[in-house]
């Protein structure tokens, strides 16, 4: 592991591909550096170069560079991870390499936001005091676009109207070797001192370029930017880390749903009589009949006297019909007992059929209601569980599924 102490300079180079980041590493004494001369990136990974006078030069992949499949957020995350892996916790100077382009406002702002994030959680430390804008061009080139972007981002992130970019250093540099033979600086045969006044430097004279950087970096070593980490929890996914190191994917919109749906009947089981009541006799009706009974008329007694009791006259007597249960003689009278038609049980008896109180269905009938197996609420009510509307997974237990921002509290 690299031993990075406060006495060492750590310079980080930020910017698009082709603006001189890798070449500048050689100016500070880095060796075996691949240098490109086009818009195609020569630096695909974060490279930490030891430099002269002690310290390190962090050469980064180009932000917004020529490879369409590359992701700025992923590159920024990789830069932080690489520095932490090598125990780099202090940055003395940020070199922001730009090229004048009035159409590059969005690109400038994205890069400025990353530079601003370097000082996140470092108290009130102003990263722009340690930043040098390195403009690819001669002394009359404009660096106003990057400076305006830096001011806007700094004010936005720190919620202030104060201009925090007043101490930004500026180095406008054009390599003499990049000029065509017809270029005025080539044809005029200026001396190195004269060329330098116009912002033109020779790659064969790196000591002159280094001297310019050294003058702009005064005070940086004594007041470095500290990369402090803070663990923060995202409310939309399981990510709990420093926002700058977070997994690039999160969950999109949340939705509530009911898991484990099941079909049931409504209400509790109850006993009922499905039909109405009526009056009924609980026993049979005894039909009317005629029988012979003792005749106590005078004529019958006369017969008994003259026959010396040998003859005992009787007479017919009608016995009325009646209901055995209540002795009511009227065969057409309504019953003496109230019962249910369905089972002819007494009205005080429990029901003869079991049904569900809510839906009035019997158990053998198909369930009529869909409810959640967890909260027991109807399927048309708001869900009791939360999930990602995109991947349908639990957002707090499954890593993010889409390129969307985290919500760090």
C-alpha positions as CSV (number, residue, x, y, z in Angstrom):
1,X,0.0,0.0,0.0
2,X,1.2,3.5,-0.8
3,X,2.3,5.5,2.2
4,X,0.5,8.9,1.8
5,X,1.3,11.4,4.5
6,X,0.4,15.0,5.0
7,X,3.9,16.1,3.9
8,X,3.3,14.7,0.4
9,X,1.6,16.4,-2.5
10,X,-1.4,14.6,-4.0
11,X,-2.5,16.1,-7.3
12,X,-5.7,14.9,-9.0
13,X,-6.3,15.6,-12.6
14,X,-9.9,16.0,-13.7
15,X,-11.3,16.8,-17.2
16,X,-12.1,15.5,-20.6
17,X,-9.9,13.3,-22.7
18,X,-7.3,15.0,-24.8
19,X,-6.8,18.1,-22.7
20,X,-3.3,17.2,-21.3
21,X,-3.9,15.3,-18.0
22,X,-1.5,12.5,-18.8
23,X,1.1,14.8,-20.3
24,X,1.0,16.9,-17.2
25,X,1.8,13.8,-15.1
26,X,5.2,13.7,-16.9
27,X,5.8,17.4,-16.1
28,X,5.6,16.5,-12.4
29,X,8.0,13.6,-12.9
30,X,5.7,10.6,-13.5
31,X,7.3,7.9,-15.7
32,X,5.9,5.4,-18.2
33,X,2.8,7.5,-18.9
34,X,0.7,6.8,-22.0
35,X,0.0,10.1,-23.7
36,X,-2.7,10.4,-26.3
37,X,-3.0,13.1,-29.0
38,X,-6.7,12.7,-29.9
39,X,-10.2,12.7,-28.4
40,X,-9.8,8.9,-27.8
41,X,-9.1,8.1,-24.2
42,X,-5.6,6.8,-23.3
43,X,-6.5,6.5,-19.6
44,X,-9.1,3.9,-19.1
45,X,-8.4,3.4,-15.4
46,X,-7.3,5.5,-12.5
47,X,-3.6,5.6,-12.4
48,X,-1.6,6.8,-9.4
49,X,1.9,8.0,-10.5
50,X,4.7,8.7,-8.0
51,X,6.1,12.2,-8.7
52,X,9.3,14.1,-7.9
53,X,9.7,15.9,-4.6
54,X,7.4,13.3,-3.1
55,X,3.8,12.7,-3.6
56,X,1.4,11.4,-6.2
57,X,-0.4,12.4,-9.4
58,X,-3.8,10.9,-9.8
59,X,-4.5,10.5,-13.5
60,X,-8.2,9.8,-14.1
61,X,-10.2,8.6,-17.1
62,X,-11.8,11.4,-19.1
63,X,-15.1,12.6,-17.9
64,X,-17.7,12.9,-20.8
65,X,-15.0,11.2,-22.9
66,X,-15.3,9.6,-26.3
67,X,-16.4,6.2,-25.3
68,X,-20.2,6.1,-25.4
69,X,-20.5,3.1,-23.0
70,X,-18.7,4.9,-20.3
71,X,-20.6,6.3,-17.4
72,X,-19.5,9.5,-15.6
73,X,-21.0,8.5,-12.3
74,X,-19.2,5.1,-12.5
75,X,-15.9,6.9,-13.3
76,X,-16.3,9.3,-10.3
77,X,-17.1,6.4,-8.0
78,X,-14.0,4.5,-9.2
79,X,-11.8,7.6,-8.6
80,X,-12.9,7.7,-5.0
81,X,-12.5,4.0,-4.4
82,X,-9.1,3.9,-6.0
83,X,-7.8,6.8,-3.8
84,X,-9.2,5.2,-0.7
85,X,-7.8,1.8,-1.6
86,X,-4.3,3.4,-1.8
87,X,-4.9,5.3,1.5
88,X,-5.0,8.7,-0.2
89,X,-7.1,10.8,2.1
90,X,-5.7,14.3,1.3
91,X,-5.7,16.2,-2.0
92,X,-3.4,19.1,-2.2
93,X,-4.3,20.3,-5.7
94,X,-7.1,19.8,-8.2
95,X,-6.0,20.4,-11.8
96,X,-9.2,20.9,-13.9
97,X,-8.3,20.5,-17.6
98,X,-10.7,22.2,-19.9
99,X,-11.0,23.4,-23.5
100,X,-12.9,26.6,-24.4
101,X,-16.2,25.6,-25.8
102,X,-19.4,27.7,-25.4
103,X,-21.5,24.5,-25.9
104,X,-19.9,22.7,-23.0
105,X,-21.8,24.3,-20.1
106,X,-23.5,21.1,-19.0
107,X,-20.2,19.2,-19.2
108,X,-18.4,22.0,-17.1
109,X,-21.2,21.7,-14.5
110,X,-20.9,18.0,-14.2
111,X,-17.2,18.2,-13.7
112,X,-17.5,21.1,-11.2
113,X,-20.0,19.1,-9.2
114,X,-17.5,16.2,-8.9
115,X,-14.7,18.6,-7.8
116,X,-17.1,20.2,-5.2
117,X,-17.8,16.7,-3.9
118,X,-14.1,16.1,-3.0
119,X,-14.5,18.4,0.0
120,X,-17.8,17.0,1.1
121,X,-17.8,16.4,4.9
122,X,-14.5,18.4,5.3
123,X,-16.2,21.1,7.3
124,X,-16.3,24.5,5.6
125,X,-13.2,23.7,3.5
126,X,-13.4,25.3,0.1
127,X,-12.1,23.0,-2.6
128,X,-11.9,25.8,-5.1
129,X,-9.0,27.4,-3.1
130,X,-7.0,24.4,-4.1
131,X,-8.1,24.2,-7.7
132,X,-6.3,25.3,-10.9
133,X,-8.2,25.6,-14.2
134,X,-5.9,24.4,-16.9
135,X,-7.2,25.8,-20.2
136,X,-6.0,24.2,-23.4
137,X,-5.2,27.3,-25.4
138,X,-3.1,30.5,-25.5
139,X,-3.2,33.4,-23.0
140,X,-6.1,35.0,-24.8
141,X,-8.3,31.8,-24.4
142,X,-11.4,32.2,-22.2
143,X,-11.8,30.1,-19.0
144,X,-15.0,31.9,-18.1
145,X,-17.3,29.0,-18.8
146,X,-15.6,26.6,-16.3
147,X,-15.3,29.4,-13.7
148,X,-19.0,30.3,-14.0
149,X,-19.9,26.6,-13.7
150,X,-17.8,26.3,-10.6
151,X,-19.4,29.4,-9.0
152,X,-22.9,28.1,-9.7
153,X,-22.3,24.6,-8.4
154,X,-20.5,25.9,-5.3
155,X,-23.3,28.2,-4.4
156,X,-25.9,25.6,-5.1
157,X,-24.2,22.9,-3.0
158,X,-23.4,25.2,-0.1
159,X,-26.6,27.2,-0.2
160,X,-24.9,30.5,-0.4
161,X,-24.7,33.6,-2.7
162,X,-21.1,34.1,-1.8
163,X,-18.5,33.7,-4.6
164,X,-16.3,30.8,-3.5
165,X,-14.3,30.7,-6.6
166,X,-12.3,33.9,-6.3
167,X,-9.1,32.0,-5.4
168,X,-9.2,29.6,-8.3
169,X,-5.8,29.5,-10.1
170,X,-5.7,29.7,-13.9
171,X,-3.1,28.3,-16.3
172,X,-3.7,28.8,-20.0
173,X,-1.3,26.6,-21.9
174,X,-0.7,25.7,-25.5
175,X,2.0,23.2,-26.5
176,X,4.4,24.7,-29.1
177,X,4.8,21.2,-30.6
178,X,1.0,21.1,-31.4
179,X,1.3,24.2,-33.6
180,X,1.4,23.9,-37.4
181,X,4.4,25.3,-39.3
182,X,2.3,28.2,-40.5
183,X,1.4,29.2,-36.9
184,X,2.5,32.7,-36.0
185,X,4.4,31.4,-32.9
186,X,6.4,29.0,-35.1
187,X,7.2,31.5,-37.9
188,X,8.1,34.3,-35.5
189,X,10.8,32.2,-33.9
190,X,10.0,33.6,-30.4
191,X,12.2,32.8,-27.5
192,X,10.9,30.5,-24.8
193,X,10.3,33.5,-22.5
194,X,8.3,35.3,-25.2
195,X,6.3,32.2,-26.0
196,X,5.5,31.7,-22.3
197,X,4.1,35.3,-22.1
198,X,1.5,34.2,-24.7
199,X,0.8,30.9,-22.8
200,X,2.8,28.8,-25.3
201,X,5.1,26.3,-23.7
202,X,7.4,23.7,-25.2
203,X,6.9,20.1,-24.2
204,X,10.7,19.8,-24.4
205,X,11.0,22.3,-21.6
206,X,8.8,20.7,-18.8
207,X,10.7,22.7,-16.1
208,X,9.1,25.9,-17.3
209,X,5.6,24.4,-17.2
210,X,6.4,22.9,-13.7
211,X,7.6,26.3,-12.5
212,X,4.2,27.8,-13.5
213,X,2.3,25.1,-11.7
214,X,4.5,25.5,-8.6
215,X,3.7,29.2,-8.5
216,X,0.0,28.5,-8.7
217,X,0.1,25.8,-6.1
218,X,1.6,27.9,-3.2
219,X,-0.2,27.2,0.0
220,X,-2.0,24.1,-1.2
221,X,0.3,21.6,0.6
222,X,-0.3,23.3,3.9
223,X,-4.1,23.4,3.4
224,X,-5.1,20.1,1.7
225,X,-8.6,18.9,1.0
226,X,-9.4,16.0,3.3
227,X,-11.5,13.1,2.0
228,X,-13.7,12.5,5.0
229,X,-16.2,9.7,4.8
230,X,-19.7,9.5,6.3
231,X,-22.0,6.5,6.2
232,X,-25.5,7.5,5.1
233,X,-28.5,5.3,4.5
234,X,-30.5,5.5,1.3
235,X,-34.3,5.4,1.9
236,X,-35.0,3.6,-1.4
237,X,-32.4,0.7,-1.3
238,X,-30.1,-1.2,1.1
239,X,-27.1,1.1,0.2
240,X,-25.5,2.5,3.4
241,X,-22.2,4.2,2.6
242,X,-20.7,7.5,1.7
243,X,-22.8,8.9,-1.2
244,X,-19.7,9.3,-3.3
245,X,-19.0,5.5,-3.0
246,X,-22.5,4.3,-3.5
247,X,-23.5,1.6,-5.9
248,X,-24.6,3.4,-9.0
249,X,-28.0,1.9,-9.2
250,X,-31.0,2.5,-7.0
251,X,-34.7,1.7,-7.1
252,X,-37.2,3.8,-9.0
253,X,-40.7,4.7,-7.8
254,X,-42.1,2.7,-4.9
255,X,-45.5,1.0,-4.9
256,X,-47.5,-0.7,-2.2
257,X,-48.9,-4.1,-2.7
258,X,-50.5,-7.1,-0.9
259,X,-48.5,-10.3,-0.9
260,X,-49.8,-13.8,-0.6
261,X,-53.3,-13.1,-1.9
262,X,-56.0,-15.7,-0.9
263,X,-59.7,-16.2,-1.7
264,X,-62.0,-16.5,1.3
265,X,-65.6,-16.0,2.4
266,X,-66.6,-12.9,4.3
267,X,-67.3,-13.0,8.0
268,X,-67.5,-15.7,10.7
269,X,-69.3,-19.0,10.5
270,X,-72.9,-18.7,11.9
271,X,-75.9,-21.1,12.2
272,X,-79.1,-20.0,10.6
273,X,-82.5,-21.2,9.5
274,X,-82.8,-20.4,5.8
275,X,-86.7,-20.4,5.8
276,X,-89.4,-18.7,7.8
277,X,-91.4,-20.0,10.7
278,X,-94.9,-21.4,10.9
279,X,-97.3,-22.9,13.4
280,X,-97.5,-26.7,13.6
281,X,-99.1,-29.3,15.8
282,X,-96.4,-31.5,17.3
283,X,-98.6,-34.6,17.5
284,X,-101.4,-36.3,15.5
285,X,-105.0,-35.6,15.4
286,X,-107.4,-38.2,16.9
287,X,-110.4,-38.6,14.7
288,X,-114.0,-38.3,16.1
289,X,-115.8,-41.6,16.8
290,X,-119.0,-43.0,18.2
291,X,-119.1,-45.4,21.2
292,X,-121.7,-47.1,23.4
293,X,-122.1,-45.7,26.9
294,X,-124.4,-46.5,29.8
295,X,-128.0,-45.3,29.1
296,X,-129.3,-43.6,32.2
297,X,-132.6,-42.6,30.7
298,X,-136.0,-43.6,32.4
299,X,-136.8,-45.9,29.6
300,X,-133.4,-47.7,30.1
301,X,-134.1,-48.1,33.8
302,X,-137.6,-49.6,33.2
303,X,-136.0,-52.2,30.9
304,X,-133.4,-53.1,33.6
305,X,-136.2,-53.5,36.2
306,X,-138.5,-55.8,34.2
307,X,-135.5,-57.9,33.0
308,X,-134.3,-58.1,36.6
309,X,-131.0,-56.6,35.4
310,X,-130.6,-59.1,32.6
311,X,-130.6,-56.3,30.1
312,X,-128.4,-53.3,30.4
313,X,-129.4,-50.8,27.7
314,X,-126.6,-48.5,26.2
315,X,-126.8,-45.5,24.0
316,X,-124.4,-44.1,21.4
317,X,-122.2,-41.2,22.3
318,X,-120.0,-39.2,19.9
319,X,-116.4,-38.5,21.0
320,X,-115.0,-35.4,19.3
321,X,-111.7,-35.5,17.5
322,X,-108.7,-33.6,19.0
323,X,-105.0,-32.9,18.7
324,X,-103.0,-35.0,21.0
325,X,-100.5,-32.2,21.6
326,X,-102.9,-29.6,22.7
327,X,-106.3,-31.3,23.0
328,X,-107.7,-28.7,20.6
329,X,-110.8,-30.2,18.9
330,X,-110.7,-28.1,15.8
331,X,-109.0,-30.1,13.1
332,X,-108.4,-26.9,11.1
333,X,-106.9,-24.8,13.9
334,X,-103.4,-23.5,13.4
335,X,-100.7,-25.4,15.1
336,X,-99.9,-25.0,18.8
337,X,-96.1,-24.8,18.3
338,X,-93.9,-22.3,16.2
339,X,-91.3,-24.1,14.1
340,X,-89.0,-23.4,11.1
341,X,-90.1,-24.7,7.7
342,X,-86.6,-25.8,6.7
343,X,-86.2,-28.3,9.5
344,X,-89.4,-28.1,11.6
345,X,-87.4,-27.4,14.7
346,X,-88.5,-25.2,17.5
347,X,-87.9,-21.5,17.0
348,X,-85.6,-21.6,20.0
349,X,-83.3,-24.1,18.4
350,X,-80.0,-23.3,16.8
351,X,-79.8,-22.9,13.0
352,X,-79.9,-26.0,10.8
353,X,-77.4,-24.6,8.2
354,X,-73.9,-23.0,8.6
355,X,-73.1,-20.0,6.5
356,X,-70.6,-17.1,6.5
357,X,-72.1,-14.0,8.2
358,X,-70.7,-11.5,5.7
359,X,-71.4,-13.0,2.3
360,X,-74.2,-15.5,3.3
361,X,-72.5,-18.3,1.5
362,X,-72.1,-21.8,2.6
363,X,-68.7,-23.4,3.2
364,X,-69.0,-25.6,0.2
365,X,-69.6,-22.7,-2.2
366,X,-66.6,-21.0,-4.0
367,X,-64.9,-18.2,-2.0
368,X,-66.2,-14.8,-3.0
369,X,-63.5,-12.4,-1.6
370,X,-59.8,-11.9,-2.3
371,X,-57.7,-10.7,0.7
372,X,-54.1,-10.3,1.7
373,X,-52.7,-13.2,3.6
374,X,-50.5,-10.8,5.7
375,X,-52.8,-7.9,6.7
376,X,-56.2,-9.6,6.0
377,X,-57.4,-6.6,4.1
378,X,-59.3,-6.6,0.8
379,X,-57.3,-6.7,-2.4
380,X,-58.7,-3.3,-3.5
381,X,-57.3,-1.5,-0.4
382,X,-53.8,0.1,-0.2
383,X,-51.1,-2.5,0.0
384,X,-49.3,-3.4,3.3
385,X,-45.9,-4.0,1.8
386,X,-43.6,-1.7,-0.3
387,X,-41.6,-2.7,-3.4
388,X,-39.9,-1.2,-6.4
389,X,-42.3,-0.6,-9.2
390,X,-39.6,-1.6,-11.7
391,X,-38.1,-4.9,-10.4
392,X,-40.9,-5.7,-7.9
393,X,-38.4,-6.6,-5.2
394,X,-38.1,-5.4,-1.6
395,X,-36.2,-2.1,-1.9
396,X,-34.6,-2.4,1.5
397,X,-33.1,-5.9,0.9
398,X,-32.3,-5.9,-2.9
399,X,-29.8,-3.7,-4.6
400,X,-31.0,-1.1,-7.0
401,X,-32.2,-2.1,-10.4
402,X,-32.1,1.2,-12.4
403,X,-30.0,4.2,-13.1
404,X,-31.7,6.5,-10.7
405,X,-30.4,8.7,-7.9
406,X,-30.2,7.5,-4.3
407,X,-32.1,9.3,-1.6
408,X,-29.5,9.6,1.1
409,X,-31.0,11.1,4.3
